[in-house]
Amino acid sequence: MGDGEVKNHLRARPHEPKREVVNRAAYGLTSPLQGERGGILQTANNYLAETLSNIRQERTFQRLKPKGFRDGGYLFLKQVLDAFHLSNDDQVVRISTS
């Protein structure tokens, strides 16, 4: 892309409707976050994997509690999480370099 093309591209930006600019910016910010928010946790670093797994587990606890789910009685949140939460070892794809 040459200098002239870049200048023309930058000049065209202010003429876009504001909503389009905002939508494009929002997509640009949320798109990279999707992997962190709902993607599969994949790392061969055990310490990082454990930390990320604990963070995701705590977030899930925080989402379940306002919906009326609590530890104790007949239901333990840890059992619910264990039923659908996969550990890093269950998800990681190891690549052999040899």
Contacts in CASP RR format, 6 or more apart in sequence:
PFRMAT RR
TARGET T0000
AUTHOR 0000-0000-0000
METHOD contacts of the structure
MODEL  1
MGDGEVKNHLRARPHEPKREVVNRAAYGLTSPLQGERGGILQTANNYLAE
TLSNIRQERTFQRLKPKGFRDGGYLFLKQVLDAFHLSNDDQVVRISTS
1 9 0 8 1.000
13 21 0 8 1.000
40 86 0 8 1.000
40 91 0 8 1.000
41 49 0 8 1.000
41 52 0 8 1.000
41 53 0 8 1.000
41 56 0 8 1.000
41 86 0 8 1.000
41 88 0 8 1.000
41 91 0 8 1.000
42 88 0 8 1.000
42 91 0 8 1.000
42 92 0 8 1.000
42 93 0 8 1.000
43 49 0 8 1.000
43 52 0 8 1.000
43 88 0 8 1.000
43 92 0 8 1.000
44 92 0 8 1.000
44 94 0 8 1.000
46 88 0 8 1.000
49 87 0 8 1.000
49 88 0 8 1.000
49 89 0 8 1.000
49 92 0 8 1.000
50 88 0 8 1.000
52 88 0 8 1.000
53 85 0 8 1.000
53 87 0 8 1.000
53 88 0 8 1.000
56 85 0 8 1.000
57 81 0 8 1.000
57 85 0 8 1.000
60 81 0 8 1.000
60 85 0 8 1.000
61 77 0 8 1.000
61 81 0 8 1.000
64 77 0 8 1.000
64 80 0 8 1.000
65 77 0 8 1.000
69 75 0 8 1.000
69 77 0 8 1.000
69 80 0 8 1.000
70 77 0 8 1.000
71 77 0 8 1.000
71 78 0 8 1.000
END
